[in-house]
């Protein structure tokens, strides 16, 4: 099965080569679609130099990351969809492993592995783990999925209409909720498939969208649970976080000695 990869690129020239190299090293069949609405840091020159790697290059202005991803996937021809930010990487062998799993398990719509944090120099840092998906877990931020380790069947993505263009902080998280509510079936597998980079401009690293993230958290709860968060919702979220640390001792060790990932680059 062909995998369609969409990368949204905007002024991440320092990291873009590593992203593109990680895709180019994968075994096929795959296609790579890149979307750059207006980089001014040399990214477009790099894209032009490597134009033979891409099945489509989209350079039109868009209405944000979600819109850019939707424009990219509108050109996709694969049966599996995968999106990779320009400052992230996919690990060797990930495409083959995801493809083989989805071939063996036709009843699964979304297969998700684990990942790692990448330091600014590209070295692999602390591990990150995806959680089992459930309505209660999603509502309480307890079903965390590592984005660069997530592969989605094209028909499941298309059934929900893709990403919500209006969401500027958690478009990937909203897609997961949409997929769940549409009846998509998820499977977490014990493979590390991708890494995302923490740096001074990343949403995760800066934590600059705290208010939007909190607003989406409330909306997510209401959509999944049918009502507003209760007074005890915060404590349930904390229990999910504690459970994640207990299930994965390496996470606990990294948290104790390295602090939080979200907001770690906050100034």
KASUL-V653860 format. One record per residue. RES is the residue in one letter. PHI is phi as a letter, one per 40 degrees, with the letter a starting at -180 (* if undefined). D_FIRST is the distance of its C-alpha to the first C-alpha in Angstrom with 2 decimals. Layout:
RES,PHI,D_FIRST  RES,PHI,D_FIRST
//
This chain:
X,*,0.00  X,c,3.76  X,b,6.47  X,c,9.70  X,b,12.76  X,b,16.18  X,b,19.34  X,c,22.72  X,b,25.50  X,a,29.22  X,f,31.85  X,b,30.00  X,d,30.59  X,c,31.73  X,b,28.32  X,c,25.91  X,d,25.70  X,c,24.64  X,c,21.85  X,c,20.57  X,c,21.09  X,c,19.06  X,c,15.94  X,c,16.83  X,c,17.09  X,c,13.50  X,c,11.42  X,c,8.66  X,c,6.76  X,a,8.28  X,b,11.12  X,b,14.30  X,b,16.68  X,b,20.14  X,b,22.88  X,b,26.48  X,c,29.21  X,i,32.13  X,c,32.22  X,b,35.56  X,b,35.19  X,h,33.58  X,d,29.95  X,c,29.72  X,c,31.21  X,c,28.58  X,c,25.80  X,c,27.61  X,c,27.94  X,b,24.20  X,d,23.19  X,c,21.16  X,c,18.63  X,b,17.87  X,c,16.27  X,a,18.81  X,b,22.02  X,b,23.79  X,b,27.40  X,c,28.99  X,c,30.94  X,b,29.42  X,b,30.83  X,h,29.49  X,d,26.34  X,c,24.87  X,c,25.55  X,c,24.01  X,c,20.72  X,c,20.80  X,c,21.57  X,c,18.64  X,c,16.07  X,c,17.90  X,c,16.62  X,c,12.92  X,b,10.50  X,c,7.12  X,c,6.17  X,b,7.15  X,b,10.58  X,a,12.63  X,b,16.17  X,b,18.38  X,c,22.07  X,c,23.76  X,b,25.90  X,b,23.23  X,b,20.91  X,b,17.72  X,c,18.64  X,d,17.60  X,g,14.75  X,c,13.60  X,c,10.02  X,c,9.60  X,c,11.65  X,c,10.06  X,c,6.51  X,c,8.70  X,c,10.90  X,c,8.90  X,c,7.77  X,c,11.52  X,b,12.88  X,c,11.95  X,c,15.21  X,c,14.36  X,c,13.65  X,b,14.34  X,b,14.16  X,b,16.78  X,b,18.25  X,b,21.58  X,a,22.79  X,a,25.90  X,c,28.35  X,b,28.70  X,c,32.23  X,d,33.17  X,c,33.21  X,g,29.62  X,c,30.66  X,c,28.87  X,b,31.12  X,d,31.33  X,c,28.48  X,b,27.04  X,b,25.81  X,c,23.84  X,b,25.72  X,d,25.05  X,c,24.66  X,a,27.51  X,c,29.59  X,c,32.59  X,c,30.72  X,c,29.16  X,c,32.57  X,b,34.33  X,f,31.96  X,b,31.19  X,b,27.42  X,c,26.43  X,b,22.78  X,c,22.11  X,d,20.44  X,c,18.75  X,b,17.24  X,b,15.70  X,b,12.09  X,b,12.10  X,c,10.16  X,d,10.90  X,c,13.16  X,c,15.11  X,c,15.83  X,c,16.89  X,c,18.98  X,c,21.19  X,g,21.55  X,g,20.17  X,c,22.74  X,c,26.49  X,d,27.94  X,c,31.30  X,c,30.25  X,b,31.14  X,b,31.12  X,b,28.47  X,c,25.85  X,c,23.08  X,c,25.23  X,c,25.92  X,d,22.29  X,c,21.99  X,c,25.12  X,d,23.92  X,c,20.73  X,c,22.99  X,c,25.52  X,c,23.06  X,g,22.28  X,c,18.94  X,b,18.60  X,b,18.39  X,a,18.08  X,c,19.61  X,b,18.72  X,c,21.12  X,b,19.35  X,c,20.56  X,b,17.69  X,a,19.63  X,b,23.13  X,b,25.08  X,c,28.27  X,b,31.62  X,a,34.01  X,c,36.89  X,b,34.87  X,c,32.01  X,c,32.29  X,c,31.91  X,c,34.36  X,c,37.04  X,g,36.91  X,c,38.33  X,b,36.81  X,d,38.51  X,c,39.95  X,c,36.75  X,c,34.92  X,c,37.77  X,c,37.72  X,c,34.04  X,d,34.77  X,c,37.41  X,c,35.29  X,d,32.44  X,c,35.02  X,c,36.50  X,c,33.24  X,c,32.27  X,b,35.77  X,g,37.56  X,a,40.43  X,c,41.60  X,d,41.35  X,c,44.26  X,c,46.68  X,c,44.96  X,d,41.39  X,d,41.86  X,c,42.88  X,c,39.84  X,d,37.64  X,c,39.70  X,c,39.22  X,c,35.42  X,c,35.81  X,c,38.15  X,c,35.85  X,c,33.04  X,c,35.51  X,c,36.81  X,c,33.42  X,b,32.51  X,d,35.70  X,c,34.17  X,c,33.72  X,c,37.34  X,c,38.52  X,c,36.69  X,c,38.10  X,c,41.60  X,c,41.71  X,b,39.46  X,g,39.93  X,c,37.46  X,c,34.33  X,c,34.71  X,g,37.61  X,c,38.19  X,b,38.79  X,c,41.05  X,c,44.21
//
